[in-house]
Amino acid sequence: EEAIQDCTEAIKLNPTCHDAWSTRGSAKSQLSRYEEAIEDCKEAIKLNPVSNLAWSTSADAKRLLAQSEE
């Protein structure tokens, strides 16, 4: 939760910081907040289409979300 709060503050200060979006998405995914993680990663990818963290976090969150819905 603390990482999410820190990233949210960073995004407020600089909404174009793709690292903050990616990191927040990763933290949300680790807390099983997969849909939110995917949304954050979408924003990170819009800002930086070659962000490895955003793409991998998004893929993992989508996989885990699908598994949780089975």
C-alpha positions as a LaTeX table, in Angstrom:
\begin{tabular}{lrrr}
\hline
Residue & $x$ (\AA) & $y$ (\AA) & $z$ (\AA) \\
\hline
Glu1 & 0.00 & 0.00 & 0.00 \\
Glu2 & 2.83 & 2.40 & 0.80 \\
Ala3 & 4.34 & 1.92 & $-2.65$ \\
Ile4 & 0.97 & 2.62 & $-4.23$ \\
Gln5 & 0.63 & 5.81 & $-2.20$ \\
Asp6 & 4.15 & 6.93 & $-3.12$ \\
Cys7 & 3.54 & 6.30 & $-6.82$ \\
Thr8 & 0.20 & 8.09 & $-6.67$ \\
Glu9 & 1.96 & 11.13 & $-5.25$ \\
Ala10 & 4.61 & 10.91 & $-7.98$ \\
Ile11 & 1.88 & 10.73 & $-10.63$ \\
Lys12 & 0.19 & 13.82 & $-9.15$ \\
Leu13 & 3.50 & 15.69 & $-9.43$ \\
Asn14 & 4.32 & 14.35 & $-12.90$ \\
Pro15 & 1.46 & 12.57 & $-14.70$ \\
Thr16 & 3.77 & 11.66 & $-17.60$ \\
Cys17 & 6.16 & 9.62 & $-15.45$ \\
His18 & 5.73 & 6.16 & $-16.95$ \\
Asp19 & 7.91 & 4.61 & $-14.23$ \\
Ala20 & 5.46 & 5.70 & $-11.53$ \\
Trp21 & 2.53 & 4.23 & $-13.48$ \\
Ser22 & 4.40 & 0.95 & $-14.07$ \\
Thr23 & 5.55 & 0.63 & $-10.49$ \\
Arg24 & 2.10 & 1.39 & $-9.13$ \\
Gly25 & 0.66 & $-1.22$ & $-11.47$ \\
Ser26 & 3.19 & $-3.75$ & $-10.24$ \\
Ala27 & 2.35 & $-3.00$ & $-6.60$ \\
Lys28 & $-1.36$ & $-3.33$ & $-7.27$ \\
Ser29 & $-0.82$ & $-6.64$ & $-9.04$ \\
Gln30 & 1.11 & $-7.96$ & $-6.06$ \\
Leu31 & $-1.92$ & $-7.09$ & $-3.91$ \\
Ser32 & $-4.23$ & $-9.01$ & $-6.31$ \\
Arg33 & $-5.75$ & $-5.78$ & $-7.62$ \\
Tyr34 & $-5.32$ & $-7.02$ & $-11.17$ \\
Glu35 & $-7.83$ & $-4.83$ & $-13.01$ \\
Glu36 & $-6.34$ & $-1.70$ & $-11.46$ \\
Ala37 & $-2.85$ & $-2.93$ & $-12.29$ \\
Ile38 & $-3.82$ & $-3.43$ & $-15.93$ \\
Glu39 & $-5.22$ & 0.10 & $-16.14$ \\
Asp40 & $-2.04$ & 1.60 & $-14.68$ \\
Cys41 & 0.06 & $-0.41$ & $-17.11$ \\
Lys42 & $-2.06$ & 0.78 & $-20.04$ \\
Glu43 & $-1.22$ & 4.35 & $-19.06$ \\
Ala44 & 2.48 & 3.51 & $-18.68$ \\
Ile45 & 2.51 & 1.88 & $-22.11$ \\
Lys46 & 0.82 & 4.93 & $-23.66$ \\
Leu47 & 3.59 & 7.08 & $-22.20$ \\
Asn48 & 6.42 & 4.67 & $-23.04$ \\
Pro49 & 5.52 & 1.90 & $-25.50$ \\
Val50 & 8.81 & 0.06 & $-24.87$ \\
Ser51 & 8.47 & $-0.18$ & $-21.08$ \\
Asn52 & 9.38 & $-3.76$ & $-20.22$ \\
Leu53 & 7.98 & $-3.46$ & $-16.69$ \\
Ala54 & 4.62 & $-2.19$ & $-17.92$ \\
Trp55 & 4.26 & $-4.89$ & $-20.57$ \\
Ser56 & 5.32 & $-7.74$ & $-18.29$ \\
Thr57 & 3.22 & $-6.53$ & $-15.35$ \\
Ser58 & 0.21 & $-6.14$ & $-17.62$ \\
Ala59 & 0.62 & $-9.64$ & $-19.04$ \\
Asp60 & 1.05 & $-11.17$ & $-15.58$ \\
Ala61 & $-1.96$ & $-9.29$ & $-14.20$ \\
Lys62 & $-4.14$ & $-10.41$ & $-17.11$ \\
Arg63 & $-3.06$ & $-14.03$ & $-16.61$ \\
Leu64 & $-3.65$ & $-13.89$ & $-12.86$ \\
Leu65 & $-7.01$ & $-12.17$ & $-13.32$ \\
Ala66 & $-8.13$ & $-14.92$ & $-15.71$ \\
Gln67 & $-6.99$ & $-17.59$ & $-13.25$ \\
Ser68 & $-8.86$ & $-15.93$ & $-10.38$ \\
Glu69 & $-12.05$ & $-15.92$ & $-12.42$ \\
Glu70 & $-11.92$ & $-19.66$ & $-13.16$ \\
\hline
\end{tabular}
